[in-house]
Amino acid sequence: MNILIIDNSVDITGAFKCAVNEADLLSDEHNFVFVIGYKSKLRKHLEDKGYKVYQLHLVEIKKSIPILLIYPIMLLKNAFSLLHILKAEKIDLVQVNDFYNLLGAFAKKFGYKGKLFTYVRFLPSVMPGILRKLWIKQGLKHSDKLVAVSDAVLKQLPKHKKAVRLYDPTKLTENLPAKEYINNEGVNLLYLSNYIQGKGQDAAIQAFAKAYKNNSSLRLTFVGGDMGLEKNVAFKQTLIDTTHSLGLSDVIAFRPFNPNVEEEIKRADIVLNFSEAESFSMTCLEAAYYGTPLIATQCGGPEEIIDNGKTGITIPVKDIDKMASAILSLADNFELRKQYATAGKLYVTEKFSIEKYKNEFRQLIDE
């Protein structure tokens, strides 16, 4: 098949990484083309991998009168531009990489006869009710499949024959030596996430502050980008200001995004993810695969990646006391960290295997 993936990401995100993983894994069976926004920084990344890339003026709905006025006009314009691309590239399957992008649905409205898969990569419950219902309705009406990336997402979709769950594959490779487990005096915590409100960095700082009072060998490093968005820049600054006000600037570091995720994870002793809502979590998957124990919130996707008490620890969202307690329990027990790391790698490698993914994808496109 000729498959076209539409992705709204302006920079590296978990959703984008999953789409590229899919293309990389299936390129021996299918030909992939990408459509991204003009503001996206990802064109070179895709072209370096050999993919053909088109860019459109993609606009997302926001609480802004100018955006709300221009959104329907740009949606129609982009839909007709997309139809020309689909014809030129002889596309058999369009994959919209998240359900809030109505471009695929509108292409079907205006005559596209091929297949349409609409992925749901956000927990629907975090979206405004009116928009959520609209997006799901359009997805079910025009898509051949409405693809949930986890059971947590699937449970929030209507029970419908088009709504299916397809885990993203572990298209991960180790380019560095296997992680060494050394019982050093200090314990390094890693928070690997872009600076976006709701991703949990603020909770991590509060939990770390509590844990640090009991174990001064702890160190916390945030690694991530702001994607060039003002609201993310502002959020990061509030985190830095909070760190300073708590007197923790010497033990909490803020570093920019590092594309070498494997390096960051293998350098850490524990990976944290205290997000308020995750449809899946590539960070958790990568941490487990690269052999570093995890502490994450019970916010959806991470609960399908972590077998609580066997491969890591999950705690309730925003429960600062339990976050701190979990940090101390792992920081103070080297053997438990090693046990979780070993079990976690095995667990995700088996559960999210590449062959299982390929077989399930083939079944979806053949239906």
C-alpha positions in Angstrom: 0.0 0.0 0.0 0.8 3.7 -0.3 0.2 5.1 3.2 0.1 8.8 4.0 0.5 9.9 7.6 -0.8 13.3 8.7 0.9 14.6 11.9 0.3 18.0 13.6 3.5 17.9 15.7 5.7 20.9 15.5 8.6 19.1 17.1 9.5 15.7 18.4 6.6 14.2 20.4 5.7 10.7 21.5 2.9 10.6 18.9 5.3 11.6 16.1 7.9 9.1 17.2 5.2 6.3 17.2 4.2 7.3 13.6 7.9 7.2 12.4 8.4 3.9 14.2 5.5 2.5 12.2 6.8 3.7 8.9 10.3 2.4 9.7 9.0 -1.0 10.6 6.6 -1.4 7.7 8.7 0.2 4.9 9.6 -3.2 3.6 5.9 -3.8 3.0 4.4 -0.4 2.3 5.4 3.0 1.0 5.0 6.0 3.4 4.4 9.7 2.7 4.0 12.3 5.4 2.0 15.5 5.7 3.1 17.9 8.4 2.4 21.6 9.2 4.4 24.5 7.9 5.5 25.4 11.4 6.8 21.9 12.0 10.6 21.4 12.5 10.4 17.8 11.5 10.8 17.9 7.7 14.5 17.3 7.7 14.2 14.5 10.2 11.7 12.7 7.9 13.6 13.4 4.7 16.9 12.2 6.2 15.1 8.9 6.7 14.0 8.9 3.0 10.4 9.8 3.4 8.6 12.2 1.0 7.1 15.1 2.9 4.4 17.6 2.2 3.6 20.7 4.3 0.2 22.3 4.7 -1.0 25.3 6.8 -2.4 23.1 9.6 -4.4 25.0 12.2 -5.6 23.6 15.5 -8.7 24.9 17.4 -7.8 27.2 20.3 -9.6 29.6 22.6 -8.8 32.5 20.2 -11.4 34.4 18.1 -8.9 34.8 15.1 -8.1 31.0 15.2 -11.8 30.1 15.5 -12.6 32.3 12.5 -9.8 31.0 10.3 -10.0 27.3 11.3 -13.0 26.2 9.1 -11.5 28.1 6.1 -8.1 26.5 6.5 -9.7 23.1 7.1 -11.5 23.3 3.7 -8.4 24.6 1.9 -6.2 21.9 3.3 -8.7 19.2 2.5 -8.7 20.1 -1.2 -4.9 20.4 -1.1 -4.7 17.0 0.5 -7.0 15.5 -2.2 -4.4 16.6 -4.8 -1.6 15.0 -2.8 -3.6 11.8 -2.4 -4.2 11.6 -6.1 -0.6 12.4 -7.1 0.8 9.8 -4.7 -1.9 7.2 -5.4 -2.5 6.8 -1.7 -4.4 3.7 -0.5 -4.6 4.5 3.2 -4.6 7.8 5.0 -3.6 7.7 8.7 -4.5 10.7 10.8 -2.1 10.6 13.8 -4.7 12.1 16.3 -8.4 12.4 16.2 -8.6 16.1 16.7 -7.3 16.6 13.1 -10.4 16.5 10.9 -8.4 16.6 7.7 -8.8 12.9 6.9 -12.6 13.1 7.6 -13.0 16.1 5.3 -11.0 14.4 2.5 -13.5 11.5 2.7 -16.4 14.0 2.7 -15.0 15.4 -0.6 -14.5 12.2 -2.4 -11.4 10.3 -1.2 -12.2 6.6 -1.8 -9.3 5.0 0.0 -9.1 3.8 3.6 -8.9 6.1 6.6 -7.4 5.2 9.9 -7.9 7.8 12.7 -5.7 7.3 15.7 -6.7 8.4 19.2 -3.4 9.3 21.0 -5.0 11.4 23.7 -7.2 10.2 26.5 -10.6 11.6 25.2 -11.5 12.7 28.7 -8.9 15.4 28.8 -10.5 17.1 25.8 -13.4 19.6 26.0 -16.7 17.7 25.9 -18.2 19.4 22.8 -15.1 19.0 20.8 -14.5 15.4 22.0 -17.9 14.3 20.9 -17.5 16.0 17.5 -14.1 14.4 16.9 -15.2 11.0 17.9 -18.4 11.2 15.9 -16.5 12.3 12.7 -13.9 9.7 13.3 -16.4 6.9 13.6 -18.5 8.1 10.6 -15.7 8.6 8.1 -12.9 6.3 9.3 -12.5 2.6 8.5 -10.9 2.2 11.9 -10.7 4.5 15.0 -7.5 3.2 16.5 -6.9 3.5 20.2 -3.3 3.2 21.2 -4.1 1.7 24.6 -6.9 0.0 26.5 -7.1 3.1 28.6 -8.1 5.1 25.4 -10.3 2.3 24.1 -12.4 2.3 27.3 -13.2 6.0 26.7 -14.5 5.4 23.2 -18.0 4.3 22.3 -18.3 0.5 21.8 -18.3 0.2 18.1 -16.9 -2.3 15.5 -14.7 0.5 14.1 -13.1 1.2 17.4 -10.0 -1.0 18.0 -6.9 -1.1 20.1 -3.5 -1.3 18.5 -0.5 -0.9 20.7 2.5 0.9 19.2 5.4 -1.4 18.6 8.7 -1.4 20.5 10.8 -0.3 17.6 13.7 0.3 19.9 17.3 -0.7 19.4 20.3 -0.5 21.8 23.1 1.5 20.3 25.0 1.7 23.6 26.3 -1.0 25.9 23.8 -2.6 28.2 23.0 -0.6 31.3 25.4 -1.2 34.2 23.9 -1.4 37.7 26.3 0.2 40.1 25.3 0.9 43.7 26.7 4.4 43.9 26.2 6.7 46.8 24.1 9.2 44.8 20.8 8.3 43.2 19.9 10.1 39.9 16.3 10.6 39.0 15.4 11.5 35.4 12.3 13.3 34.2 12.2 13.0 30.4 9.3 15.0 29.0 8.6 18.2 27.1 7.6 21.1 29.3 3.8 21.0 28.9 1.3 21.8 31.6 -0.2 18.5 32.9 3.0 16.5 32.2 3.7 16.4 35.9 7.0 18.2 36.3 5.5 20.4 39.0 4.4 17.4 41.0 7.8 15.9 40.6 9.5 18.9 42.2 7.2 18.8 45.2 7.7 15.0 45.7 11.4 15.4 45.3 11.5 18.1 47.9 9.8 15.8 50.4 12.0 12.8 49.5 15.2 14.9 49.6 14.6 15.8 53.3 15.1 12.1 54.0 17.8 11.3 51.5 20.2 14.1 50.5 22.0 11.9 48.0 19.1 12.3 45.6 19.5 14.3 42.4 16.8 15.2 39.8 17.3 16.1 36.2 14.6 17.4 33.8 15.3 16.8 30.1 12.9 18.2 27.5 12.0 20.9 25.1 9.4 23.7 25.0 8.6 23.1 21.3 9.0 26.9 20.8 5.6 27.6 22.3 5.3 30.6 24.7 3.0 28.7 27.1 5.6 26.0 27.5 8.4 28.5 28.0 6.4 30.1 30.7 5.6 26.7 32.4 9.3 25.8 32.4 10.2 29.1 34.0 7.6 28.5 36.8 9.4 25.1 37.5 12.8 26.8 37.7 11.4 29.5 40.0 9.8 26.9 42.2 13.1 25.0 42.4 14.9 28.2 43.4 12.2 29.1 46.1 12.6 25.6 47.6 16.4 26.1 47.8 17.0 23.1 45.5 18.8 24.7 42.6 22.0 22.8 43.4 20.3 19.4 43.2 17.7 19.9 40.5 18.9 20.5 36.9 17.1 21.6 33.8 18.5 20.4 30.5 17.3 20.8 26.9 15.9 18.1 24.8 18.3 15.3 23.9 17.5 13.2 20.9 19.6 10.4 22.4 16.9 9.1 24.7 18.8 5.9 25.3 21.8 7.8 26.7 19.7 9.8 29.1 17.8 6.8 30.4 20.8 4.5 30.9 22.6 7.3 32.8 19.7 7.5 35.3 19.0 5.3 38.3 15.2 5.9 38.3 12.8 7.4 35.7 9.8 9.4 36.8 6.6 10.2 35.0 3.9 12.0 37.0 1.7 13.0 34.2 -2.0 13.8 34.8 -3.1 11.9 31.7 -1.3 9.7 29.2 -2.9 7.7 26.4 0.2 5.5 26.3 3.7 6.8 27.2 6.7 6.4 25.0 8.9 7.6 27.8 7.8 4.8 30.1 8.2 2.3 27.3 11.7 3.5 26.5 12.7 3.5 30.2 11.6 -0.1 30.6 13.2 -1.2 27.4 16.5 0.4 28.2 16.6 -1.1 31.7 15.8 1.7 34.2 13.2 1.3 36.9 10.1 3.4 36.7 7.8 5.3 39.0 4.7 6.7 37.2 1.2 7.9 37.9 -2.0 5.8 37.4 -3.0 8.1 34.5 -3.9 5.7 31.8 -1.2 4.3 29.5 1.6 3.8 32.0 -0.5 1.2 33.8 -0.3 -1.0 30.7 3.5 -0.6 30.6 4.3 -1.1 34.3 3.3 -4.2 36.2 2.9 -2.5 39.6 5.1 -4.0 42.2 6.9 -6.3 39.7 8.4 -4.1 37.1 8.0 -0.6 38.7 5.7 1.4 40.9 2.5 3.3 40.0 0.9 5.8 42.2 -2.3 8.0 42.1 -2.2 11.2 40.1 -1.2 14.3 42.1 -0.5 12.2 45.3 2.7 14.0 46.3 3.2 11.9 49.5 3.0 8.6 47.7 5.3 9.9 45.0 7.9 10.8 47.6 7.5 7.5 49.4 7.9 5.6 46.1 11.1 7.6 45.3 12.6 6.8 48.7 11.6 3.1 48.5 13.5 2.7 45.2 16.3 5.1 46.1 17.1 3.2 49.3 17.0 -0.3 47.7 19.5 -1.0 45.0 18.5 -4.6 44.6 14.9 -3.7 44.1 15.8 -1.2 41.4 17.8 -3.8 39.6 15.0 -6.4 39.9 12.4 -4.0 38.5 14.7 -3.0 35.6 15.4 -6.6 34.6 11.7 -7.6 34.8 10.5 -4.4 33.1 12.6 -4.9 30.0 11.4 -8.5 29.6 7.8 -7.4 30.2 7.6 -4.7 27.5 9.6 -6.6 25.0 7.1 -9.5 25.1 3.9 -7.4 25.4 4.7 -4.9 22.7 6.6 -7.1 20.3 7.2 -6.0 16.7 5.9 -9.2 15.2 2.7 -9.0 17.2 2.2 -5.4 16.0 2.9 -6.3 12.4 0.3 -9.1 12.5 -2.3 -6.9 14.1 -1.7 -4.1 11.6 -2.0 -6.5 8.6 -5.3 -7.7 10.0 -6.7 -4.1 10.3 -5.8 -3.2 6.7 -7.2 -6.5 5.3 -10.6 -6.1 7.0 
